């Protein structure tokens, strides 16, 4: 009997097997367009990032740095887990993993993707993959002879792949092989991997005709389905609005969308209140019955070129109000590339190098999960508080405050409602629970009553604008490993709690003095006094291991001073000067050395011989003031009694064990040394009541915010020798919203003139119409609330002074600048009506179009602006 059974088993091993039925998809789309988990039927809500390390520039850059791609992926996926992110999406560079016939190539890029997907699965991150990208892999090195790979889309390009049917069989072959690819790490085909929720056919298509669009989409979906893939399949719906109906009529089970409310690639950090710009996400066909049956995901979004922290959760709220269930920021910067921000200069997100923005994304992830689908919270400013989230432009703050979670991106005075019930704290700076002067993020997680895990990241300081032109030779953020006192007010820990290092190389063992512990970057196990915790560094908790800790090495190899001089200040008013100092040593001595404006010189003596030496009195010595530290931030005040009209020249001197260094020129030594020749910062000191300069074309034109700056704006000579003007051109106003506008954020330049700003009576523009005709414009001020107050002005052909009384400024429609992507976003701001508070003005807005006779729209209009001021 046993022999017969054994023979039967051996025979069965060699018999052909019936093909196994594909496992059921881990997710499905129900009849109401809701993406649900197959096992439980529960609604999916996943929030995370794009991350491109296996491909393109990121892959090449890691190789140049000598960093194994697996090492990079390990570091970055840990930080994603640490931030509580649970979604991932990437558009695969098909040219790098396919040949000219559409066959998938088993190469280093595909191996890196396999590894990444495996690591994400271990971190409980769910995935949507976009197999087709169509473009080359050169950016940002395009034109530098970069090999984009042998793939078929190199021959056809995006337009050819969409329109030339000769390319379609190649794409079908590629898609079938891609979803059938067996991950070497997981042993599962992508189509069968339960961690992969679904597939988006292609990245950002550009269709123009209905019938070919429907045919293309259904053909590609058919190729994926024909390979035995049962997962939901999505198609991009935020591109190609003229054929939107084709998307709805296709077999796609869901639509994918993007959101860049601040545009892309400004070339500098964008400033101003963008909360009114993200009030809602207005999908044009949201009410279409067919759209209601399709799931909705956001494949890319970001607060591009914005370094502040208050915006991500507002976008997450508006996504949920639009019915979105899966959203991924573009793109998380790899740890080893983040010092330079070379991958995508318009984006900057990394836990170590942009800690406050990373914490903002963490708050946004929580907001996304908490906001019910289609729930709305009114219009700005009412919608800045929702589901435990509070957002503040003025404080540059996003926070989540609930009974168990306390997350914040900046200093906050908000107290959690029940400190004894807290289970998670993550933040930056000072709060009622944690007082920390360092410049890195920190995380506190309760493992059990009386036992917490603490993780502290090193200090990070942006030493130059990370959104300016990038270079691998330019470091935009410096890191320092400093020891700082951390006060932790957790009733569950109490006073005199114990701390022990967890991560490799962290041998710390000690006790808090009361509730204050001196910490360096690392991971620690904290325990209430008298407890003997049983947790070991190798123990897992959630989606991480207790001993895990990833942080870059110190890169502040010398002192760096971050300071922007105020162009003007008012005489007689105290002048506070602030700077951030990071370097190889903590707590250096920092001093302000100021050469104050001199009193008017006395009349010369009648007898020159009465003047010793014939050269007048020697110049007065500089004023030296020790700057007061608060962590890495330093400040000093020059009393108003010493601030006289004239030119204030000053230096900042950093003294450490290596000696003194004077800034801004980084001169080794002090300004009082006989051989010192370094440059100084300079501030004009003006009499009280003097005009407040808001815009100067010569110095400010490269930092304006507009729709299409390169096409409509240029700097030209003005009417006086050595002066410049910004030429502003408006053409084609008969189309669209009949508006051409630019905005300039001046608040950084008027901080020393706040009293005069608030007392202004007349808004003045000096310029001309650059045609033979007068040009009507709208001149406006924009406040910190995002509200514009303006009035019409007619600019004549000759350079001159064009004035508007402040009393004549009324609330006007203002465009959301830049307009951003996708194209269906609101053009006009929805800020509410409130009286003008002149002291809160922070931008000037110039518009051509509002109030213009429609008969003049088809003409070209051109003005030149030299200066704008308030008097």
Rosetta blueprint (number, residue, H / E / L):
1 X L
2 X H
3 X H
4 X H
5 X H
6 X H
7 X H
8 X H
9 X H
10 X H
11 X H
12 X H
13 X H
14 X H
15 X L
16 X L
17 X L
18 X L
19 X L
20 X L
21 X L
22 X L
23 X L
24 X L
25 X L
26 X L
27 X E
28 X E
29 X E
30 X L
31 X L
32 X L
33 X L
34 X L
35 X E
36 X E
37 X E
38 X L
39 X L
40 X L
41 X L
42 X L
43 X E
44 X L
45 X L
46 X E
47 X E
48 X E
49 X E
50 X E
51 X L
52 X L
53 X L
54 X L
55 X L
56 X H
57 X H
58 X H
59 X H
60 X H
61 X H
62 X H
63 X H
64 X H
65 X H
66 X L
67 X L
68 X L
69 X H
70 X H
71 X H
72 X H
73 X H
74 X H
75 X H
76 X H
77 X H
78 X H
79 X H
80 X H
81 X H
82 X H
83 X L
84 X L
85 X L
86 X L
87 X E
88 X E
89 X E
90 X E
91 X E
92 X L
93 X L
94 X H
95 X H
96 X H
97 X L
98 X E
99 X L
100 X L
101 X L
102 X L
103 X L
104 X E
105 X L
106 X L
107 X L
108 X H
109 X H
110 X H
111 X H
112 X H
113 X H
114 X H
115 X H
116 X H
117 X H
118 X H
119 X H
120 X H
121 X H
122 X H
123 X L
124 X L
125 X L
126 X E
127 X E
128 X E
129 X E
130 X E
131 X E
132 X E
133 X L
134 X L
135 X L
136 X L
137 X L
138 X L
139 X L
140 X L
141 X L
142 X L
143 X L
144 X L
145 X L
146 X L
147 X L
148 X L
149 X L
150 X L
151 X L
152 X L
153 X H
154 X H
155 X H
156 X H
157 X H
158 X H
159 X H
160 X H
161 X H
162 X H
163 X H
164 X L
165 X H
166 X H
167 X H
168 X H
169 X H
170 X H
171 X H
172 X H
173 X H
174 X H
175 X H
176 X H
177 X H
178 X H
179 X H
180 X H
181 X L
182 X E
183 X L
184 X L
185 X L
186 X L
187 X L
188 X L
189 X E
190 X H
191 X H
192 X H
193 X L
194 X L
195 X L
196 X E
197 X E
198 X E
199 X E
200 X E
201 X E
202 X E
203 X L
204 X L
205 X L
206 X L
207 X L
208 X L
209 X L
210 X H
211 X H
212 X H
213 X H
214 X H
215 X H
216 X H
217 X H
218 X H
219 X H
220 X H
221 X H
222 X H
223 X H
224 X H
225 X H
226 X H
227 X L
228 X L
229 X L
230 X L
231 X L
232 X E
233 X E
234 X E
235 X E
236 X E
237 X L
238 X L
239 X L
240 X L
241 X H
242 X H
243 X H
244 X H
245 X H
246 X H
247 X H
248 X H
249 X H
250 X L
251 X L
252 X L
253 X L
254 X E
255 X E
256 X E
257 X E
258 X E
259 X E
260 X E
261 X L
262 X L
263 X L
264 X L
265 X L
266 X L
267 X L
268 X L
269 X L
270 X L
271 X L
272 X L
273 X L
274 X L
275 X H
276 X H
277 X H
278 X H
279 X L
280 X L
281 X L
282 X L
283 X L
284 X L
285 X L
286 X L
287 X L
288 X L
289 X L
290 X L
291 X H
292 X H
293 X H
294 X L
295 X E
296 X E
297 X E
298 X E
299 X E
300 X E
301 X E
302 X L
303 X L
304 X L
305 X L
306 X L
307 X L
308 X L
309 X L
310 X L
311 X L
312 X H
313 X H
314 X H
315 X H
316 X H
317 X H
318 X H
319 X H
320 X H
321 X H
322 X L
323 X L
324 X L
325 X L
326 X E
327 X E
328 X E
329 X E
330 X L
331 X L
332 X L
333 X L
334 X L
335 X L
336 X L
337 X L
338 X L
339 X L
340 X L
341 X L
342 X L
343 X L
344 X L
345 X L
346 X L
347 X L
348 X L
349 X L
350 X L
351 X L
352 X L
353 X L
354 X L
355 X H
356 X H
357 X H
358 X H
359 X H
360 X H
361 X H
362 X H
363 X H
364 X H
365 X H
366 X H
367 X H
368 X H
369 X H
370 X H
371 X L
372 X L
373 X L
374 X L
375 X L
376 X L
377 X L
378 X L
379 X L
380 X L
381 X L
382 X H
383 X H
384 X H
385 X E
386 X E
387 X L
388 X L
389 X E
390 X E
391 X E
392 X E
393 X L
394 X L
395 X L
396 X L
397 X E
398 X E
399 X E
400 X E
401 X E
402 X L
403 X L
404 X L
405 X E
406 X E
407 X E
408 X E
409 X L
410 X L
411 X L
412 X L
413 X L
414 X L
415 X L
416 X L
417 X L
418 X L
419 X H
420 X H
421 X H
422 X L
423 X L
424 X E
425 X E
426 X E
427 X E
428 X L
429 X L
430 X E
431 X L
432 X L
433 X L
434 X E
435 X E
436 X E
437 X L
438 X L
439 X L
440 X L
441 X L
442 X E
443 X E
444 X E
445 X E
446 X E
447 X E
448 X E
449 X L
450 X L
451 X E
452 X E
453 X E
454 X E
455 X E
456 X E
457 X L
458 X L
459 X E
460 X E
461 X E
462 X E
463 X L
464 X L
465 X L
466 X L
467 X L
468 X L
469 X L
470 X L
471 X L
472 X L
473 X L
474 X L
475 X L
476 X L
477 X E
478 X E
479 X E
480 X E
481 X L
482 X L
483 X L
484 X E
485 X E
486 X E
487 X E
488 X E
489 X L
490 X L
491 X L
492 X L
493 X L
494 X L
495 X L
496 X L
497 X L
498 X E
499 X E
500 X E
501 X E
502 X L
503 X L
504 X L
505 X L
506 X L
507 X L
508 X L
509 X E
510 X E
511 X E
512 X L
513 X E
514 X L
515 X L
516 X E
517 X E
518 X E
519 X E
520 X L
521 X L
522 X E
523 X E
524 X E
525 X E
526 X E
527 X E
528 X L
529 X L
530 X L
531 X L
532 X L
533 X L
534 X L
535 X L
536 X L
537 X L
538 X L
539 X L
540 X E
541 X E
542 X L
543 X L
544 X E
545 X E
546 X L
547 X L
548 X L
549 X L
550 X L
551 X L
552 X L
553 X L
554 X L
555 X L
556 X L
557 X L
558 X L
559 X L
560 X E
561 X E
562 X E
563 X L
564 X L
565 X L
566 X L
567 X L
568 X E
569 X E
570 X E
571 X L
572 X L
573 X L
574 X L
575 X E
576 X E
577 X E
578 X E
579 X E
580 X E
581 X E
582 X E
583 X L
584 X L
585 X L
586 X L
587 X L
588 X L
589 X E
590 X E
591 X E
592 X E
593 X E
594 X E
595 X E
596 X L
597 X L
598 X L
599 X L
600 X L
601 X L
602 X L
603 X L
604 X L
605 X L
606 X L
607 X L
608 X H
609 X H
610 X H
611 X L
612 X H
613 X H
614 X H
615 X L
616 X L
617 X L
618 X L
619 X L
620 X L
621 X L
622 X L
623 X E
624 X E
625 X E
626 X E
627 X L
628 X E
629 X E
630 X E
631 X L
632 X L
633 X E
634 X E
635 X E
636 X E
637 X E
638 X E
639 X L
640 X H
641 X H
642 X H
643 X L
644 X L
645 X L
646 X E
647 X E
648 X E
649 X E
650 X E
651 X E
652 X E
653 X E
654 X E
655 X E
656 X E
657 X L
658 X L
659 X E
660 X E
661 X E
662 X E
663 X E
664 X L
665 X L
666 X L
667 X E
668 X E
669 X L
670 X L
671 X L
672 X L
673 X L
674 X L
675 X L
676 X L
677 X L
678 X L
679 X L
680 X L
681 X E
682 X E
683 X E
684 X E
685 X E
686 X E
687 X L
688 X L
689 X L
690 X L
691 X L
692 X E
693 X E
694 X E
695 X E
696 X E
697 X H
698 X H
699 X H
700 X H
701 X H
702 X H
703 X H
704 X L
705 X E
706 X E
707 X L
708 X L
709 X H
710 X H
711 X H
712 X H
713 X E
714 X E
715 X E
716 X E
717 X E
718 X L
719 X L
720 X L
721 X L
722 X L
723 X L
724 X E
725 X E
726 X E
727 X E
728 X E
729 X E
730 X E
731 X L
732 X L
733 X L
734 X L
735 X L
736 X L
737 X L
738 X L
739 X L
740 X E
741 X E
742 X E
743 X E
744 X E
745 X E
746 X L
747 X H
748 X H
749 X H
750 X L
751 X H
752 X H
753 X H
754 X H
755 X H
756 X H
757 X H
758 X H
759 X L
760 X L
761 X L
762 X E
763 X E
764 X E
765 X E
766 X E
767 X E
768 X E
769 X E
770 X L
771 X L
772 X L
773 X L
774 X L
775 X E
776 X E
777 X E
778 X E
779 X E
780 X E
781 X E
782 X E
783 X E
784 X L
785 X L
786 X L
787 X L
788 X E
789 X E
790 X E
791 X E
792 X E
793 X E
794 X E
795 X E
796 X L
797 X L
798 X L
799 X L
800 X E
801 X E
802 X E
803 X E
804 X E
805 X E
806 X H
807 X H
808 X H
809 X L
810 X E
811 X E
812 X E
813 X L
814 X L
815 X E
816 X L
817 X L
818 X L
819 X L
820 X L
821 X E
822 X L
823 X L
824 X L
825 X L
826 X L
827 X L
828 X E
829 X L
830 X L
831 X L
832 X L
833 X L
834 X L
835 X L
836 X L
837 X L
838 X H
839 X H
840 X H
841 X E
842 X E
843 X E
844 X E
845 X E
846 X E
847 X E
848 X E
849 X L
850 X L
851 X L
852 X L
853 X L
854 X H
855 X H
856 X H
857 X L
858 X L
859 X L
860 X L
861 X E
862 X E
863 X E
864 X E
865 X E
866 X E
867 X E
868 X E
869 X E
870 X E
871 X L
